[in-house]
Amino acid sequence: MLGGGLVPGAATAAAAAYAAYRVYTDPTSGGLMSDPGISTVAQQSQGYCYTSSQNTCFSSPDALAQYQYTTYSAPSWKGASSTARSTYTGVTSTSGGVITFGFNVFDTGYSGTRTASFGYIQKVVTTNSCPASIDALNPAYSVAAGSPVGPDGNCPSGRYNHVPTTADAAAARVTAFPPPDITPWVNPTRDAIGSGQQAPASAVNTGPASQTGTPTTTTTTSGTTSSTDTKTPTYTYNYGGDTISYTTTNVTNNTTINNGATTTTTTTTTGAAPTAQDPTDPCTANPTRIGCQPVGDAVKQPDLYKKKSKTFTDVMTAFKTTIQASPLGSAMTGFFTVSLSGGTCPTWTIPLEYFSTTATIDFMCTSAFATLMATFSIVLRIVASVAAFRIAFL
């Protein structure tokens, strides 16, 4: 991230980098969250492929035709300035294993509609793509199927897999898995720095191990003898701390011609770095290049994220307590608890004078009747609960 606030160009670069490496801003704490990602899934679909190269396949005849036009047909209709002189119009026929497509040519002297044809086959193609990740609690966090695969080969997942991370850890992921195309990041970042923004980073001296300087040639002649010395300097660099040191190795090739006889010798000398400016030193001609200047100390970065002490269990427990304390939760407490005290089992006695005896009716005091009443109680509770729910909510 760029210091002093993100200008539009820097914001574009940061958004592209965060999306590619699945790094997000935590809306609660403002820190960074990282999505480790999930694996791709293999899917089979009907593919449209070249007859000559069955490994070049696309999902539709039109997609295959556009590739054919862009790769082969369009370059044939460019002028001397390599300006496009035609436009693709679409597929006109897919019969007989041949795709025919059209394009309009507007080059001088060749204006009009043209067509081109090529052979194709259909076959089942297996591709690896990103699966969908559905967030039922908040659809805004759902991830659609077919999302771009990240540079590390993984796909975006749901927010519940996100873990806290730091800017250094995010940068390490970029180092471990370099992006295939950094153009969307480099240009906006360069524009942002050019407009006065800062891009703090760790200061690490890197550069070539060595460089070869410009050879110098000196020729001297004396009578029938001529001597030519060609000296080629090689600079070997040592990167340590915020300084760069180097040593110079000179390879001198001497060619001497004396009365037609040629003698060649090679001399190698190695010396320490010059105390004064060496005219053959690359830094003398380019004093502003990065490798010729002290780097200094890296800018100290503030903490971007502080982990909270709450856990998932703490959050769910607090949510349960809040619900139980609400009017609805309080009303449900003891809803099915019924307490009755006192009373006896009812019995009746009927005199039967004709038989000189009495009949006692006490079937309500039997265990069978108690079981029957318990069954009726369950049924009654269910019916009453449904009726109460309809009255309250429907």
C-alpha positions in Angstrom: 0.0 0.0 0.0 1.1 3.5 -0.7 1.8 6.0 2.1 -0.2 9.3 2.4 -3.4 7.8 1.0 -4.1 5.9 -2.2 -4.4 8.0 -5.3 -6.7 6.6 -8.1 -3.8 4.9 -9.9 -2.4 3.3 -6.7 -5.9 2.3 -5.7 -6.3 0.5 -9.0 -3.0 -1.4 -8.5 -3.8 -2.3 -4.9 -7.3 -3.6 -5.8 -5.8 -5.7 -8.6 -3.1 -7.2 -6.4 -5.5 -7.8 -3.5 -8.0 -9.6 -5.7 -5.4 -11.7 -7.4 -3.9 -12.9 -4.2 -7.2 -13.1 -2.2 -6.3 -10.4 0.4 -9.2 -8.4 1.8 -9.7 -5.5 4.2 -11.4 -6.6 7.4 -14.4 -4.2 7.6 -14.5 -4.6 11.5 -10.9 -3.9 12.4 -9.5 -2.3 9.2 -6.7 -4.9 9.1 -5.9 -7.4 6.4 -7.5 -10.8 6.0 -6.1 -13.5 3.7 -8.0 -16.3 1.9 -5.9 -19.4 1.7 -8.1 -20.5 -1.2 -9.5 -23.9 -2.3 -8.6 -26.2 -5.1 -10.0 -26.1 -8.6 -12.6 -28.7 -9.7 -12.5 -30.6 -13.0 -15.5 -30.0 -15.3 -16.4 -31.6 -18.6 -18.0 -29.6 -21.4 -18.5 -29.8 -25.1 -15.5 -28.3 -26.9 -15.0 -27.0 -30.4 -11.5 -27.8 -31.6 -9.3 -27.4 -34.6 -9.1 -30.4 -36.8 -5.3 -30.0 -37.2 -4.7 -29.3 -33.5 -7.2 -31.0 -31.3 -5.7 -29.5 -28.1 -6.8 -26.0 -29.1 -10.4 -25.9 -28.1 -13.0 -23.3 -27.2 -16.5 -23.4 -25.6 -18.4 -22.3 -28.7 -18.0 -22.1 -32.5 -18.0 -18.3 -32.3 -15.1 -18.3 -29.7 -13.1 -20.6 -31.9 -13.8 -18.4 -35.0 -12.8 -15.2 -33.2 -9.5 -16.9 -32.3 -9.0 -17.9 -35.9 -9.7 -14.4 -37.1 -7.5 -12.7 -34.5 -4.6 -15.1 -35.1 -4.6 -15.6 -38.8 -7.1 -13.5 -40.8 -6.8 -10.1 -39.1 -3.0 -9.8 -39.6 -3.4 -10.3 -43.3 -5.4 -7.0 -43.5 -3.0 -4.5 -41.9 -1.4 -1.6 -43.7 2.2 -0.5 -43.5 1.6 1.1 -40.1 0.2 -2.3 -38.8 -3.2 -0.7 -38.2 -6.1 -3.1 -38.2 -8.0 -2.9 -41.5 -10.9 -5.3 -40.8 -13.5 -6.2 -38.1 -15.0 -9.5 -37.1 -18.7 -9.9 -37.8 -19.5 -13.5 -36.6 -20.1 -17.1 -37.6 -22.2 -17.7 -40.7 -22.2 -21.5 -41.0 -21.1 -24.6 -39.0 -22.1 -27.3 -41.4 -20.1 -30.3 -42.6 -17.4 -30.0 -40.0 -16.4 -26.5 -41.3 -16.9 -23.2 -39.6 -17.3 -20.2 -41.9 -17.1 -16.6 -40.4 -17.3 -13.2 -41.9 -15.4 -9.9 -41.5 -15.6 -6.5 -43.0 -12.5 -5.2 -44.8 -12.1 -1.4 -45.1 -8.6 -1.2 -46.5 -8.3 1.1 -49.6 -9.1 -0.8 -52.7 -10.3 -3.9 -50.9 -13.4 -2.7 -49.0 -16.2 -5.2 -48.6 -17.3 -8.3 -46.7 -15.0 -11.3 -46.7 -15.4 -14.9 -45.4 -13.0 -17.5 -44.2 -13.4 -21.2 -43.4 -11.6 -23.9 -41.4 -12.2 -27.4 -40.2 -13.3 -28.2 -36.7 -14.4 -31.2 -34.5 -16.4 -31.5 -31.4 -15.2 -33.4 -28.4 -15.6 -33.5 -24.6 -13.1 -31.2 -23.0 -12.0 -31.4 -19.3 -11.1 -28.1 -17.8 -10.2 -27.0 -14.2 -12.2 -24.1 -13.0 -13.1 -22.5 -9.7 -16.3 -23.8 -7.8 -18.9 -21.6 -6.3 -18.9 -20.7 -2.6 -22.3 -19.8 -1.2 -22.7 -17.6 1.9 -26.3 -18.2 3.1 -26.1 -15.6 5.9 -24.9 -12.8 3.6 -25.1 -13.4 -0.1 -22.8 -10.4 -0.7 -19.9 -12.7 0.4 -20.8 -15.5 -2.0 -18.3 -16.4 -4.7 -19.6 -17.3 -8.2 -18.4 -20.3 -10.1 -15.8 -19.7 -12.7 -13.9 -17.1 -10.7 -10.3 -16.5 -11.9 -7.7 -18.9 -10.6 -5.0 -17.1 -8.5 -1.3 -17.1 -9.3 -0.8 -19.9 -6.7 -3.3 -22.1 -8.5 -6.1 -21.9 -5.9 -9.6 -20.4 -6.1 -11.4 -17.9 -3.8 -13.4 -19.4 -0.9 -16.0 -18.3 1.6 -15.3 -15.6 4.2 -15.2 -18.2 7.0 -11.8 -19.4 5.7 -10.3 -16.0 5.9 -7.5 -15.5 8.5 -5.7 -12.4 9.7 -2.5 -11.5 7.7 0.0 -8.7 7.4 1.3 -6.6 4.5 4.7 -8.5 4.8 2.9 -11.9 4.5 0.9 -10.7 1.5 4.1 -9.5 -0.1 5.7 -12.9 0.5 2.9 -14.6 -1.4 3.6 -12.4 -4.4 7.3 -13.4 -4.2 6.4 -17.1 -3.9 3.9 -17.0 -6.8 4.9 -14.2 -9.2 1.9 -12.9 -11.3 1.8 -13.9 -15.0 1.1 -10.3 -15.9 2.1 -7.3 -13.7 1.1 -4.6 -16.2 -2.2 -3.8 -14.4 -0.2 -3.1 -11.2 3.1 -1.5 -12.5 1.7 1.3 -14.6 -0.8 2.6 -12.0 1.8 2.3 -9.2 4.4 4.2 -11.4 1.9 6.9 -12.0 1.1 7.2 -8.3 4.7 7.5 -7.3 5.3 10.0 -10.1 2.5 12.2 -8.6 4.2 12.4 -5.2 3.0 9.3 -3.4 5.4 7.1 -1.4 5.9 3.3 -1.8 7.7 2.2 1.4 9.4 -1.2 1.1 12.3 -3.1 2.6 15.6 -1.9 1.2 17.5 -4.8 -0.4 20.4 -4.2 -2.7 20.3 -6.3 -5.7 21.8 -6.2 -9.1 24.1 -8.0 -11.6 26.9 -10.0 -10.3 29.2 -8.4 -12.9 29.3 -6.2 -15.9 31.8 -5.9 -18.8 33.0 -2.4 -19.6 33.9 -0.9 -23.0 37.1 -2.2 -24.4 39.9 0.3 -25.2 42.5 -0.3 -28.0 45.9 1.3 -28.2 48.3 0.7 -31.2 52.0 1.8 -31.3 54.3 1.4 -34.3 58.1 1.4 -34.4 59.8 0.6 -37.7 58.7 -2.8 -38.8 57.1 -3.6 -35.4 53.5 -2.8 -34.4 51.9 -3.5 -31.1 48.2 -3.4 -30.4 46.8 -3.6 -26.8 43.1 -4.2 -26.3 42.0 -3.8 -22.6 38.6 -5.0 -21.5 37.5 -4.2 -17.9 35.1 -6.4 -16.0 33.4 -5.1 -12.8 32.5 -7.7 -10.1 29.9 -6.3 -7.6 29.4 -7.1 -3.9 26.1 -6.1 -2.3 26.2 -5.7 1.4 24.0 -3.6 3.7 23.2 -0.3 2.0 26.5 -0.1 0.1 27.7 -1.6 -3.1 31.4 -2.3 -3.6 33.2 -3.7 -6.6 36.5 -4.9 -8.0 37.9 -4.3 -11.5 39.5 -7.1 -13.5 41.3 -6.0 -16.7 42.0 -8.5 -19.4 44.6 -7.1 -21.9 45.2 -8.9 -25.2 48.5 -7.8 -26.9 49.1 -8.5 -30.5 52.6 -7.8 -31.8 53.7 -8.0 -35.5 57.4 -8.0 -36.1 58.7 -8.5 -39.6 55.5 -10.4 -40.5 55.6 -12.6 -37.4 52.5 -12.3 -35.1 52.7 -12.9 -31.3 49.6 -12.8 -29.1 49.6 -12.6 -25.3 46.9 -12.2 -22.7 47.3 -10.5 -19.3 44.8 -10.4 -16.4 45.0 -7.9 -13.5 42.6 -7.5 -10.6 42.5 -4.4 -8.5 40.4 -2.9 -5.7 37.8 -0.2 -6.3 39.3 3.1 -7.3 39.4 5.9 -4.7 38.7 8.5 -7.3 36.2 8.5 -10.2 37.3 6.0 -12.8 36.4 7.2 -16.3 35.7 3.5 -17.3 33.5 3.0 -14.2 29.7 2.7 -15.2 28.8 4.9 -12.3 30.9 7.7 -13.6 28.8 8.0 -16.7 25.5 7.2 -14.9 25.8 8.7 -11.3 22.0 8.6 -10.8 21.5 4.9 -11.5 20.2 3.0 -8.5 23.2 0.7 -8.2 25.5 3.8 -7.8 23.7 5.4 -4.8 23.4 4.5 -1.1 19.9 3.1 -0.4 19.5 4.1 3.2 17.2 2.6 5.8 13.8 1.2 5.0 10.7 3.2 6.1 9.2 1.7 9.3 5.7 0.5 8.8 2.9 0.8 11.4 0.9 -2.2 12.6 -1.9 -2.7 10.1 -3.9 -5.3 12.2 -4.3 -6.2 15.9 -6.0 -9.5 16.7 -9.0 -9.3 19.0 -9.5 -11.6 22.0 -13.0 -12.7 21.0 -13.5 -16.2 19.7 -16.3 -17.7 17.6 -17.8 -19.3 20.8 -17.8 -16.0 22.6 -19.7 -14.3 19.8 -22.3 -17.1 19.6 -22.7 -17.2 23.4 -23.4 -13.4 23.4 -25.9 -13.8 20.6 -27.8 -16.5 22.6 -27.9 -14.4 25.7 -29.2 -11.4 23.7 -32.0 -13.5 22.2 -33.0 -15.0 25.6 -33.2 -11.5 27.1 -35.5 -10.2 24.3 -39.4 -10.1 24.8 -39.8 -13.0 22.4 -37.1 -15.1 24.1 -38.6 -14.4 27.5 -42.1 -15.4 26.3 -40.9 -18.8 25.2 -39.3 -19.5 28.6 -41.5 -22.1 30.4 -44.0 -22.3 27.5 -44.4 -26.0 27.9 -44.0 -26.2 31.7 -47.4 -26.9 33.5 -47.5 -27.6 37.2 -50.7 -28.8 38.9 -50.9 -29.6 42.6 -53.5 -31.3 44.8 -56.5 -33.4 43.7 -57.3 -37.1 43.8 -58.3 -39.7 41.3 -62.1 -39.5 40.7 -64.2 -42.6 41.6 -68.0 -43.3 41.7 -70.0 -45.7 43.6 -73.4 -46.9 42.2 -75.8 -48.9 44.5 -77.3 -52.0 42.9 -80.2 -52.8 45.2 -81.5 -55.6 43.1 -78.3 -57.5 43.6 -77.9 -56.2 47.1 -74.4 -54.7 46.3 -72.7 -51.6 44.9 -70.6 -51.0 41.7 -67.4 -48.9 42.0 -66.3 -47.0 38.9 -62.5 -46.2 39.3 -61.1 -46.9 35.8 -59.6 -43.3 35.8 -57.2 -44.5 38.5 -55.7 -47.3 36.4 -52.2 -47.2 34.7 -53.8 -47.8 31.3 -55.9 -44.6 31.6 -52.9 -42.6 32.7 -51.0 -43.8 29.6 -54.0 -42.8 27.4 -54.2 -39.4 28.9 -50.4 -38.8 28.4 -50.9 -39.7 24.7 -53.8 -37.2 24.4 -51.7 -34.6 26.2 -48.9 -34.8 23.5 -51.5 -34.5 20.7 -53.1 -31.6 22.4 -49.8 -29.8 22.8 -48.9 -30.2 19.2 -52.2 -28.9 18.0 -52.1 -26.0 20.4 -48.5 -25.1 19.4 -49.5 -25.0 15.7 -52.6 -22.9 16.4 -50.5 -20.5 18.5 -47.8 -20.2 15.8 -50.5 -19.4 13.2 -52.1 -16.8 15.4 -48.8 -15.1 16.2 -47.0 -15.1 12.9 -49.3 -16.0 10.0 
